[in-house]
Amino acid sequence: MSGGALVGIVLVSHSAGVAGSVAELARGIAAGGAVAPVAPAGGTADGGLGTSAELIQAAASQVDRGAGVALLVDLGSSVLTVKALLEDEELPAGSRLVDAPFLEGAVAAVVAASAGAPLEAVVAAAEEAYAYRKA
């Protein structure tokens, strides 16, 4: 972690409502101290369903504190859009696409980042969410 900065989290969904609600839930669960910066990037610029590179870039810039940015995505074009932005170096340095379930991974990432974990540990916590069993 650089200078006490927290890893930022971006939640990319095809729906602004879904991204915003997952961000709210993750922040609420991580509450109790400093909460890592979290920004939703949901839907298109005109409020429709889809993915917007511009919204993702704006969200990543908003949460970037110099310790890295973890981007969690829901499906399809959100994955492709983030991959393209990373490939074209259009996201802050230290940005990572995280292969994790959207809701559970987001909560794990925000909790880990809020505890001051470095980017690699935040990514690992989110990815471990695949192992959460409900039955």
Secondary structure, 3 states (H helix, E strand, C coil): CCCCCCCEEEEEECCHHHHHHHHHHHHHHHCCCCCCCEEEEECCCCCCCCCCHHHHHHHHHHHCCCCCEEEEECCCHHHHHHHHHHHCCCCCCCEEEECCCHHHHHHHHHHHHHCCCCHHHHHHHHHHHHHCCCC
